[in-house]
Amino acid sequence: MKPTEQWRTQSAENQLCLHLHIPANLSWFRGHFPTQPLLPGVAQLDWVIAYGAELAPGMRFCAIDSVKFQRPVLPASLLELNLRWDAARSLLSFEYLLLQEEKRQPVSSGKIKLCP
């Protein structure tokens, strides 16, 4: 149920940038919604936690500190996911951007509290 990772960069030990292709056949789209499939916010959060585990090994989900969904994600979209781990505050910050025709448009962002 993960997207297709096209590439990744890690500019610092606590930062990760991924380009993700969102295949139209992902199970997340089934039933959400019949007339216009949209990627659920819970899928975006699931991926943040999964990829965030690479920056914060041994940590697990504790709470959502903040989250903002700004734009729907359609099947076959290309997203950029930026993650930053703040170990002192136990916060994983994320930002999804929609990549279309050389534009980067905000999709969602937030902070997730992780615990040991």
A tleap script that builds the chain and sets N, CA, C and O, in Angstrom:
source leaprc.protein.ff14SB
mol = sequence {
  NMET LYS PRO THR GLU GLN TRP ARG THR GLN
  SER ALA GLU ASN GLN LEU CYS LEU HIE LEU
  HIE ILE PRO ALA ASN LEU SER TRP PHE ARG
  GLY HIE PHE PRO THR GLN PRO LEU LEU PRO
  GLY VAL ALA GLN LEU ASP TRP VAL ILE ALA
  TYR GLY ALA GLU LEU ALA PRO GLY MET ARG
  PHE CYS ALA ILE ASP SER VAL LYS PHE GLN
  ARG PRO VAL LEU PRO ALA SER LEU LEU GLU
  LEU ASN LEU ARG TRP ASP ALA ALA ARG SER
  LEU LEU SER PHE GLU TYR LEU LEU LEU GLN
  GLU GLU LYS ARG GLN PRO VAL SER SER GLY
  LYS ILE LYS LEU CYS CPRO
}
set mol.1.N position { 0.808 -1.196 0.000 }
set mol.1.CA position { 0.000 0.000 0.000 }
set mol.1.C position { 0.852 1.261 0.000 }
set mol.1.O position { 0.362 2.352 0.292 }
set mol.2.N position { 2.127 1.103 -0.329 }
set mol.2.CA position { 3.005 2.262 -0.392 }
set mol.2.C position { 3.079 2.780 -1.825 }
set mol.2.O position { 2.801 2.048 -2.775 }
set mol.3.N position { 3.456 4.048 -1.968 }
set mol.3.CA position { 3.645 4.598 -3.305 }
set mol.3.C position { 4.925 4.047 -3.924 }
set mol.3.O position { 5.693 3.343 -3.268 }
set mol.4.N position { 5.141 4.373 -5.181 }
set mol.4.CA position { 6.372 3.985 -5.854 }
set mol.4.C position { 7.403 5.089 -5.628 }
set mol.4.O position { 7.214 6.234 -6.038 }
set mol.5.N position { 8.482 4.720 -4.973 }
set mol.5.CA position { 9.543 5.696 -4.707 }
set mol.5.C position { 10.371 5.884 -5.971 }
set mol.5.O position { 10.944 4.929 -6.494 }
set mol.6.N position { 10.431 7.130 -6.461 }
set mol.6.CA position { 11.204 7.399 -7.664 }
set mol.6.C position { 12.646 7.748 -7.343 }
set mol.6.O position { 13.567 7.279 -8.011 }
set mol.7.N position { 12.840 8.559 -6.338 }
set mol.7.CA position { 14.191 8.830 -5.841 }
set mol.7.C position { 14.118 9.477 -4.475 }
set mol.7.O position { 13.053 9.899 -4.026 }
set mol.8.N position { 15.269 9.550 -3.818 }
set mol.8.CA position { 15.356 10.149 -2.494 }
set mol.8.C position { 16.705 10.842 -2.327 }
set mol.8.O position { 17.696 10.480 -2.961 }
set mol.9.N position { 16.713 11.842 -1.462 }
set mol.9.CA position { 17.953 12.497 -1.068 }
set mol.9.C position { 17.895 12.722 0.437 }
set mol.9.O position { 16.831 12.922 1.023 }
set mol.10.N position { 19.072 12.682 1.034 }
set mol.10.CA position { 19.168 12.941 2.464 }
set mol.10.C position { 20.282 13.964 2.659 }
set mol.10.O position { 21.460 13.617 2.736 }
set mol.11.N position { 19.880 15.245 2.737 }
set mol.11.CA position { 20.836 16.342 2.821 }
set mol.11.C position { 21.484 16.447 4.199 }
set mol.11.O position { 22.565 17.021 4.327 }
set mol.12.N position { 20.847 15.908 5.218 }
set mol.12.CA position { 21.368 15.889 6.578 }
set mol.12.C position { 20.883 14.624 7.262 }
set mol.12.O position { 19.964 13.964 6.778 }
set mol.13.N position { 21.494 14.288 8.379 }
set mol.13.CA position { 21.134 13.066 9.093 }
set mol.13.C position { 19.671 13.047 9.514 }
set mol.13.O position { 19.065 11.980 9.611 }
set mol.14.N position { 19.098 14.227 9.764 }
set mol.14.CA position { 17.720 14.308 10.267 }
set mol.14.C position { 16.713 14.757 9.208 }
set mol.14.O position { 15.578 15.092 9.547 }
set mol.15.N position { 17.107 14.771 7.932 }
set mol.15.CA position { 16.207 15.224 6.865 }
set mol.15.C position { 16.185 14.221 5.725 }
set mol.15.O position { 17.201 13.613 5.389 }
set mol.16.N position { 14.999 14.059 5.135 }
set mol.16.CA position { 14.824 13.138 4.021 }
set mol.16.C position { 13.831 13.741 3.040 }
set mol.16.O position { 12.791 14.265 3.439 }
set mol.17.N position { 14.157 13.665 1.753 }
set mol.17.CA position { 13.269 14.141 0.688 }
set mol.17.C position { 13.040 12.978 -0.268 }
set mol.17.O position { 13.991 12.360 -0.745 }
set mol.18.N position { 11.766 12.682 -0.545 }
set mol.18.CA position { 11.409 11.580 -1.437 }
set mol.18.C position { 10.486 12.077 -2.542 }
set mol.18.O position { 9.630 12.929 -2.304 }
set mol.19.N position { 10.658 11.553 -3.730 }
set mol.19.CA position { 9.698 11.768 -4.814 }
set mol.19.C position { 8.934 10.472 -4.977 }
set mol.19.O position { 9.515 9.408 -5.195 }
set mol.20.N position { 7.605 10.581 -4.868 }
set mol.20.CA position { 6.735 9.417 -4.829 }
set mol.20.C position { 5.685 9.482 -5.931 }
set mol.20.O position { 4.979 10.480 -6.075 }
set mol.21.N position { 5.593 8.414 -6.699 }
set mol.21.CA position { 4.516 8.284 -7.686 }
set mol.21.C position { 3.379 7.540 -7.005 }
set mol.21.O position { 3.593 6.517 -6.355 }
set mol.22.N position { 2.170 8.063 -7.161 }
set mol.22.CA position { 1.000 7.479 -6.511 }
set mol.22.C position { 0.205 6.689 -7.554 }
set mol.22.O position { -0.612 7.264 -8.273 }
set mol.23.N position { 0.438 5.376 -7.641 }
set mol.23.CA position { -0.244 4.574 -8.660 }
set mol.23.C position { -1.768 4.578 -8.484 }
set mol.23.O position { -2.278 4.593 -7.364 }
set mol.24.N position { -2.458 4.566 -9.586 }
set mol.24.CA position { -3.918 4.597 -9.566 }
set mol.24.C position { -4.521 3.327 -8.959 }
set mol.24.O position { -5.673 3.331 -8.527 }
set mol.25.N position { -3.743 2.242 -8.927 }
set mol.25.CA position { -4.283 0.971 -8.429 }
set mol.25.C position { -4.013 0.739 -6.936 }
set mol.25.O position { -4.244 -0.366 -6.446 }
set mol.26.N position { -3.539 1.737 -6.212 }
set mol.26.CA position { -3.330 1.571 -4.770 }
set mol.26.C position { -4.654 1.273 -4.080 }
set mol.26.O position { -5.686 1.858 -4.409 }
set mol.27.N position { -4.611 0.367 -3.130 }
set mol.27.CA position { -5.848 -0.008 -2.428 }
set mol.27.C position { -6.444 1.159 -1.641 }
set mol.27.O position { -7.638 1.149 -1.341 }
set mol.28.N position { -5.642 2.156 -1.306 }
set mol.28.CA position { -6.152 3.322 -0.585 }
set mol.28.C position { -7.271 4.025 -1.363 }
set mol.28.O position { -8.141 4.649 -0.755 }
set mol.29.N position { -7.259 3.931 -2.687 }
set mol.29.CA position { -8.251 4.627 -3.505 }
set mol.29.C position { -9.605 3.914 -3.539 }
set mol.29.O position { -10.625 4.541 -3.825 }
set mol.30.N position { -9.622 2.609 -3.248 }
set mol.30.CA position { -10.871 1.847 -3.332 }
set mol.30.C position { -11.910 2.370 -2.349 }
set mol.30.O position { -11.700 2.350 -1.136 }
set mol.31.N position { -13.033 2.840 -2.889 }
set mol.31.CA position { -14.131 3.319 -2.063 }
set mol.31.C position { -13.950 4.728 -1.515 }
set mol.31.O position { -14.766 5.198 -0.723 }
set mol.32.N position { -12.898 5.391 -1.927 }
set mol.32.CA position { -12.617 6.742 -1.406 }
set mol.32.C position { -12.357 7.693 -2.565 }
set mol.32.O position { -11.206 8.114 -2.680 }
set mol.33.N position { -13.158 8.032 -3.321 }
set mol.33.CA position { -14.601 7.968 -3.422 }
set mol.33.C position { -14.962 7.368 -4.767 }
set mol.33.O position { -14.148 7.418 -5.688 }
set mol.34.N position { -16.173 6.792 -4.919 }
set mol.34.CA position { -16.511 6.103 -6.161 }
set mol.34.C position { -16.457 6.978 -7.414 }
set mol.34.O position { -16.001 6.512 -8.458 }
set mol.35.N position { -16.907 8.221 -7.339 }
set mol.35.CA position { -16.940 9.064 -8.541 }
set mol.35.C position { -15.613 9.752 -8.823 }
set mol.35.O position { -15.306 10.027 -9.983 }
set mol.36.N position { -14.821 10.037 -7.800 }
set mol.36.CA position { -13.499 10.652 -7.974 }
set mol.36.C position { -12.573 10.138 -6.873 }
set mol.36.O position { -12.604 10.646 -5.752 }
set mol.37.N position { -11.751 9.138 -7.183 }
set mol.37.CA position { -10.852 8.608 -6.166 }
set mol.37.C position { -9.885 9.683 -5.647 }
set mol.37.O position { -9.298 10.439 -6.421 }
set mol.38.N position { -9.738 9.728 -4.322 }
set mol.38.CA position { -8.817 10.643 -3.660 }
set mol.38.C position { -7.980 9.853 -2.664 }
set mol.38.O position { -8.463 8.902 -2.049 }
set mol.39.N position { -6.726 10.252 -2.511 }
set mol.39.CA position { -5.860 9.616 -1.530 }
set mol.39.C position { -6.257 10.095 -0.139 }
set mol.39.O position { -6.219 11.296 0.126 }
set mol.40.N position { -6.637 9.187 0.756 }
set mol.40.CA position { -7.040 9.604 2.100 }
set mol.40.C position { -5.876 10.200 2.895 }
set mol.40.O position { -4.718 9.829 2.701 }
set mol.41.N position { -6.204 11.116 3.778 }
set mol.41.CA position { -5.193 11.713 4.645 }
set mol.41.C position { -4.499 10.674 5.505 }
set mol.41.O position { -3.310 10.808 5.795 }
set mol.42.N position { -5.221 9.638 5.917 }
set mol.42.CA position { -4.623 8.597 6.748 }
set mol.42.C position { -3.506 7.869 5.988 }
set mol.42.O position { -2.546 7.411 6.609 }
set mol.43.N position { -3.610 7.755 4.678 }
set mol.43.CA position { -2.549 7.138 3.876 }
set mol.43.C position { -1.303 8.025 3.905 }
set mol.43.O position { -0.185 7.531 4.055 }
set mol.44.N position { -1.502 9.326 3.763 }
set mol.44.CA position { -0.366 10.250 3.815 }
set mol.44.C position { 0.338 10.160 5.166 }
set mol.44.O position { 1.568 10.147 5.225 }
set mol.45.N position { -0.430 10.097 6.244 }
set mol.45.CA position { 0.153 9.989 7.584 }
set mol.45.C position { 0.865 8.644 7.767 }
set mol.45.O position { 1.929 8.587 8.383 }
set mol.46.N position { 0.293 7.579 7.242 }
set mol.46.CA position { 0.915 6.260 7.316 }
set mol.46.C position { 2.295 6.283 6.666 }
set mol.46.O position { 3.250 5.734 7.216 }
set mol.47.N position { 2.403 6.913 5.503 }
set mol.47.CA position { 3.684 6.988 4.805 }
set mol.47.C position { 4.682 7.855 5.558 }
set mol.47.O position { 5.870 7.537 5.606 }
set mol.48.N position { 4.206 8.950 6.147 }
set mol.48.CA position { 5.092 9.807 6.948 }
set mol.48.C position { 5.718 8.987 8.075 }
set mol.48.O position { 6.926 9.058 8.301 }
set mol.49.N position { 4.908 8.221 8.771 }
set mol.49.CA position { 5.406 7.418 9.889 }
set mol.49.C position { 6.362 6.329 9.389 }
set mol.49.O position { 7.398 6.084 10.008 }
set mol.50.N position { 6.025 5.684 8.287 }
set mol.50.CA position { 6.871 4.616 7.741 }
set mol.50.C position { 8.233 5.153 7.306 }
set mol.50.O position { 9.264 4.593 7.676 }
set mol.51.N position { 8.246 6.228 6.528 }
set mol.51.CA position { 9.520 6.793 6.077 }
set mol.51.C position { 10.243 7.508 7.222 }
set mol.51.O position { 11.473 7.535 7.262 }
set mol.52.N position { 9.485 8.079 8.140 }
set mol.52.CA position { 10.074 8.755 9.293 }
set mol.52.C position { 10.837 7.808 10.196 }
set mol.52.O position { 11.768 8.221 10.887 }
set mol.53.N position { 10.450 6.541 10.198 }
set mol.53.CA position { 11.150 5.543 11.012 }
set mol.53.C position { 12.615 5.418 10.596 }
set mol.53.O position { 13.454 5.002 11.395 }
set mol.54.N position { 12.921 5.775 9.359 }
set mol.54.CA position { 14.308 5.747 8.898 }
set mol.54.C position { 15.138 6.846 9.563 }
set mol.54.O position { 16.338 6.680 9.780 }
set mol.55.N position { 14.497 7.960 9.883 }
set mol.55.CA position { 15.193 9.077 10.532 }
set mol.55.C position { 15.216 8.926 12.051 }
set mol.55.O position { 16.114 9.442 12.716 }
set mol.56.N position { 14.235 8.225 12.591 }
set mol.56.CA position { 14.091 8.078 14.044 }
set mol.56.C position { 13.912 6.608 14.403 }
set mol.56.O position { 12.833 6.207 14.842 }
set mol.57.N position { 14.966 5.790 14.221 }
set mol.57.CA position { 14.835 4.362 14.503 }
set mol.57.C position { 14.459 4.106 15.959 }
set mol.57.O position { 14.944 4.778 16.869 }
set mol.58.N position { 13.598 3.134 16.156 }
set mol.58.CA position { 13.172 2.772 17.498 }
set mol.58.C position { 12.043 3.626 18.055 }
set mol.58.O position { 11.534 3.353 19.142 }
set mol.59.N position { 11.652 4.652 17.319 }
set mol.59.CA position { 10.568 5.519 17.771 }
set mol.59.C position { 9.265 5.046 17.128 }
set mol.59.O position { 9.272 4.430 16.062 }
set mol.60.N position { 8.146 5.342 17.795 }
set mol.60.CA position { 6.838 4.948 17.271 }
set mol.60.C position { 5.864 6.123 17.412 }
set mol.60.O position { 6.140 7.101 18.106 }
set mol.61.N position { 4.749 6.000 16.754 }
set mol.61.CA position { 3.726 7.043 16.787 }
set mol.61.C position { 3.209 7.243 18.206 }
set mol.61.O position { 2.939 6.287 18.932 }
set mol.62.N position { 3.077 8.526 18.581 }
set mol.62.CA position { 2.519 8.875 19.891 }
set mol.62.C position { 1.282 9.752 19.726 }
set mol.62.O position { 0.239 9.478 20.319 }
set mol.63.N position { 1.401 10.806 18.921 }
set mol.63.CA position { 0.286 11.747 18.753 }
set mol.63.C position { 0.521 12.617 17.532 }
set mol.63.O position { 1.650 12.789 17.072 }
set mol.64.N position { -0.565 13.157 17.025 }
set mol.64.CA position { -0.459 14.155 15.962 }
set mol.64.C position { -0.452 15.516 16.642 }
set mol.64.O position { -1.413 15.900 17.310 }
set mol.65.N position { 0.640 16.230 16.461 }
set mol.65.CA position { 0.765 17.558 17.056 }
set mol.65.C position { -0.035 18.571 16.243 }
set mol.65.O position { -0.742 19.414 16.796 }
set mol.66.N position { 0.092 18.472 14.911 }
set mol.66.CA position { -0.688 19.330 14.008 }
set mol.66.C position { -0.693 18.697 12.629 }
set mol.66.O position { 0.239 17.987 12.250 }
set mol.67.N position { -1.759 18.964 11.884 }
set mol.67.CA position { -1.838 18.490 10.502 }
set mol.67.C position { -2.774 19.415 9.738 }
set mol.67.O position { -3.792 19.870 10.259 }
set mol.68.N position { -2.405 19.680 8.498 }
set mol.68.CA position { -3.229 20.531 7.636 }
set mol.68.C position { -3.254 19.908 6.245 }
set mol.68.O position { -2.213 19.698 5.623 }
set mol.69.N position { -4.469 19.615 5.766 }
set mol.69.CA position { -4.651 19.089 4.415 }
set mol.69.C position { -5.141 20.228 3.548 }
set mol.69.O position { -6.172 20.837 3.835 }
set mol.70.N position { -4.397 20.520 2.476 }
set mol.70.CA position { -4.679 21.696 1.656 }
set mol.70.C position { -5.182 21.384 0.250 }
set mol.70.O position { -5.871 22.204 -0.357 }
set mol.71.N position { -4.846 20.215 -0.265 }
set mol.71.CA position { -5.181 19.910 -1.657 }
set mol.71.C position { -5.379 18.408 -1.797 }
set mol.71.O position { -4.626 17.630 -1.211 }
set mol.72.N position { -6.384 17.987 -2.567 }
set mol.72.CA position { -6.583 16.542 -2.770 }
set mol.72.C position { -5.490 15.944 -3.657 }
set mol.72.O position { -4.905 16.622 -4.502 }
set mol.73.N position { -5.238 14.663 -3.438 }
set mol.73.CA position { -4.270 13.922 -4.246 }
set mol.73.C position { -5.039 12.909 -5.081 }
set mol.73.O position { -5.729 12.040 -4.548 }
set mol.74.N position { -4.909 13.034 -6.389 }
set mol.74.CA position { -5.587 12.153 -7.337 }
set mol.74.C position { -4.693 10.982 -7.713 }
set mol.74.O position { -3.477 11.055 -7.534 }
set mol.75.N position { -5.272 9.899 -8.233 }
set mol.75.CA position { -4.461 8.783 -8.719 }
set mol.75.C position { -3.467 9.267 -9.781 }
set mol.75.O position { -3.742 10.201 -10.534 }
set mol.76.N position { -2.323 8.616 -9.820 }
set mol.76.CA position { -1.245 8.882 -10.777 }
set mol.76.C position { -0.546 10.222 -10.539 }
set mol.76.O position { 0.095 10.753 -11.446 }
set mol.77.N position { -0.664 10.765 -9.341 }
set mol.77.CA position { 0.027 12.015 -9.005 }
set mol.77.C position { 1.488 11.739 -8.668 }
set mol.77.O position { 1.875 10.613 -8.354 }
set mol.78.N position { 2.282 12.797 -8.743 }
set mol.78.CA position { 3.673 12.754 -8.309 }
set mol.78.C position { 3.810 13.710 -7.133 }
set mol.78.O position { 3.493 14.895 -7.237 }
set mol.79.N position { 4.292 13.173 -6.006 }
set mol.79.CA position { 4.427 13.969 -4.789 }
set mol.79.C position { 5.879 14.033 -4.343 }
set mol.79.O position { 6.669 13.119 -4.580 }
set mol.80.N position { 6.199 15.131 -3.698 }
set mol.80.CA position { 7.465 15.239 -2.980 }
set mol.80.C position { 7.126 15.213 -1.497 }
set mol.80.O position { 6.251 15.950 -1.042 }
set mol.81.N position { 7.811 14.371 -0.749 }
set mol.81.CA position { 7.628 14.290 0.698 }
set mol.81.C position { 8.917 14.735 1.364 }
set mol.81.O position { 9.974 14.141 1.154 }
set mol.82.N position { 8.821 15.790 2.172 }
set mol.82.CA position { 9.964 16.293 2.933 }
set mol.82.C position { 9.738 15.987 4.400 }
set mol.82.O position { 8.698 16.328 4.965 }
set mol.83.N position { 10.725 15.337 5.017 }
set mol.83.CA position { 10.661 14.961 6.426 }
set mol.83.C position { 11.833 15.578 7.176 }
set mol.83.O position { 12.947 15.667 6.661 }
set mol.84.N position { 11.553 16.005 8.410 }
set mol.84.CA position { 12.622 16.519 9.281 }
set mol.84.C position { 12.369 16.011 10.690 }
set mol.84.O position { 11.281 16.189 11.237 }
set mol.85.N position { 13.374 15.382 11.271 }
set mol.85.CA position { 13.276 14.821 12.609 }
set mol.85.C position { 13.975 15.744 13.601 }
set mol.85.O position { 15.158 16.043 13.444 }
set mol.86.N position { 13.255 16.193 14.615 }
set mol.86.CA position { 13.789 17.013 15.696 }
set mol.86.C position { 13.839 16.124 16.937 }
set mol.86.O position { 12.848 15.980 17.652 }
set mol.87.N position { 15.006 15.534 17.181 }
set mol.87.CA position { 15.145 14.572 18.276 }
set mol.87.C position { 14.926 15.223 19.635 }
set mol.87.O position { 14.357 14.595 20.529 }
set mol.88.N position { 15.360 16.453 19.809 }
set mol.88.CA position { 15.217 17.124 21.104 }
set mol.88.C position { 13.750 17.284 21.496 }
set mol.88.O position { 13.411 17.214 22.678 }
set mol.89.N position { 12.888 17.497 20.517 }
set mol.89.CA position { 11.455 17.692 20.777 }
set mol.89.C position { 10.631 16.448 20.455 }
set mol.89.O position { 9.420 16.433 20.677 }
set mol.90.N position { 11.275 15.411 19.937 }
set mol.90.CA position { 10.601 14.166 19.513 }
set mol.90.C position { 9.504 14.450 18.485 }
set mol.90.O position { 8.433 13.844 18.519 }
set mol.91.N position { 9.792 15.386 17.567 }
set mol.91.CA position { 8.815 15.776 16.540 }
set mol.91.C position { 9.313 15.439 15.142 }
set mol.91.O position { 10.442 15.755 14.768 }
set mol.92.N position { 8.449 14.797 14.391 }
set mol.92.CA position { 8.695 14.523 12.985 }
set mol.92.C position { 7.827 15.482 12.171 }
set mol.92.O position { 6.602 15.358 12.159 }
set mol.93.N position { 8.458 16.428 11.497 }
set mol.93.CA position { 7.736 17.390 10.652 }
set mol.93.C position { 7.687 16.854 9.229 }
set mol.93.O position { 8.634 16.230 8.751 }
set mol.94.N position { 6.570 17.109 8.565 }
set mol.94.CA position { 6.442 16.645 7.180 }
set mol.94.C position { 5.747 17.697 6.316 }
set mol.94.O position { 5.008 18.557 6.796 }
set mol.95.N position { 6.022 17.580 5.029 }
set mol.95.CA position { 5.360 18.419 4.029 }
set mol.95.C position { 5.274 17.617 2.742 }
set mol.95.O position { 6.278 17.112 2.241 }
set mol.96.N position { 4.055 17.506 2.211 }
set mol.96.CA position { 3.838 16.909 0.893 }
set mol.96.C position { 3.606 18.039 -0.097 }
set mol.96.O position { 2.872 18.987 0.180 }
set mol.97.N position { 4.247 17.921 -1.258 }
set mol.97.CA position { 4.044 18.871 -2.343 }
set mol.97.C position { 3.617 18.107 -3.591 }
set mol.97.O position { 4.166 17.048 -3.894 }
set mol.98.N position { 2.647 18.639 -4.308 }
set mol.98.CA position { 2.217 18.076 -5.582 }
set mol.98.C position { 3.118 18.643 -6.665 }
set mol.98.O position { 3.274 19.858 -6.778 }
set mol.99.N position { 3.712 17.760 -7.464 }
set mol.99.CA position { 4.605 18.182 -8.539 }
set mol.99.C position { 3.858 18.075 -9.863 }
set mol.99.O position { 3.526 16.980 -10.315 }
set mol.100.N position { 3.600 19.224 -10.476 }
set mol.100.CA position { 2.880 19.273 -11.748 }
set mol.100.C position { 3.489 20.348 -12.626 }
set mol.100.O position { 3.581 21.510 -12.228 }
set mol.101.N position { 3.903 19.958 -13.819 }
set mol.101.CA position { 4.388 20.918 -14.807 }
set mol.101.C position { 5.326 21.957 -14.190 }
set mol.101.O position { 5.101 23.161 -14.307 }
set mol.102.N position { 6.368 21.475 -13.540 }
set mol.102.CA position { 7.391 22.322 -12.922 }
set mol.102.C position { 6.871 23.205 -11.794 }
set mol.102.O position { 7.552 24.144 -11.383 }
set mol.103.N position { 5.679 22.918 -11.293 }
set mol.103.CA position { 5.122 23.633 -10.142 }
set mol.103.C position { 5.159 22.710 -8.935 }
set mol.103.O position { 5.070 21.489 -9.065 }
set mol.104.N position { 5.291 23.308 -7.768 }
set mol.104.CA position { 5.229 22.563 -6.502 }
set mol.104.C position { 4.135 23.211 -5.669 }
set mol.104.O position { 4.276 24.345 -5.211 }
set mol.105.N position { 3.029 22.469 -5.475 }
set mol.105.CA position { 1.885 23.007 -4.740 }
set mol.105.C position { 1.703 22.234 -3.432 }
set mol.105.O position { 1.751 21.004 -3.431 }
set mol.106.N position { 1.495 22.944 -2.318 }
set mol.106.CA position { 1.312 22.267 -1.036 }
set mol.106.C position { 0.099 21.342 -1.043 }
set mol.106.O position { -0.970 21.702 -1.538 }
set mol.107.N position { 0.279 20.152 -0.488 }
set mol.107.CA position { -0.802 19.169 -0.347 }
set mol.107.C position { -1.181 19.032 1.127 }
set mol.107.O position { -2.350 19.147 1.495 }
set mol.108.N position { -0.177 18.786 1.955 }
set mol.108.CA position { -0.419 18.643 3.394 }
set mol.108.C position { 0.879 18.856 4.149 }
set mol.108.O position { 1.970 18.752 3.588 }
set mol.109.N position { 0.739 19.156 5.430 }
set mol.109.CA position { 1.907 19.350 6.279 }
set mol.109.C position { 1.489 19.133 7.716 }
set mol.109.O position { 0.302 19.139 8.043 }
set mol.110.N position { 2.479 18.942 8.570 }
set mol.110.CA position { 2.171 18.772 9.975 }
set mol.110.C position { 3.359 18.296 10.782 }
set mol.110.O position { 4.490 18.231 10.301 }
set mol.111.N position { 3.057 17.966 12.032 }
set mol.111.CA position { 4.065 17.474 12.978 }
set mol.111.C position { 3.478 16.303 13.741 }
set mol.111.O position { 2.338 16.348 14.201 }
set mol.112.N position { 4.276 15.256 13.866 }
set mol.112.CA position { 3.848 14.052 14.568 }
set mol.112.C position { 4.811 13.797 15.717 }
set mol.112.O position { 6.030 13.794 15.542 }
set mol.113.N position { 4.253 13.588 16.869 }
set mol.113.CA position { 5.033 13.284 18.074 }
set mol.113.C position { 5.355 11.795 18.051 }
set mol.113.O position { 4.467 10.960 17.875 }
set mol.114.N position { 6.646 11.469 18.233 }
set mol.114.CA position { 7.079 10.085 18.305 }
set mol.114.C position { 7.606 9.782 19.704 }
set mol.114.O position { 8.152 10.661 20.372 }
set mol.115.N position { 7.443 8.550 20.138 }
set mol.115.CA position { 7.869 8.114 21.475 }
set mol.115.C position { 8.729 6.869 21.343 }
set mol.115.O position { 8.611 6.130 20.366 }
set mol.116.N position { 9.595 6.632 22.323 }
set mol.116.CA position { 10.418 5.394 22.295 }
set mol.116.C position { 9.585 4.150 22.549 }
set mol.116.O position { 10.118 3.041 22.559 }
savepdb mol mol.pdb
quit
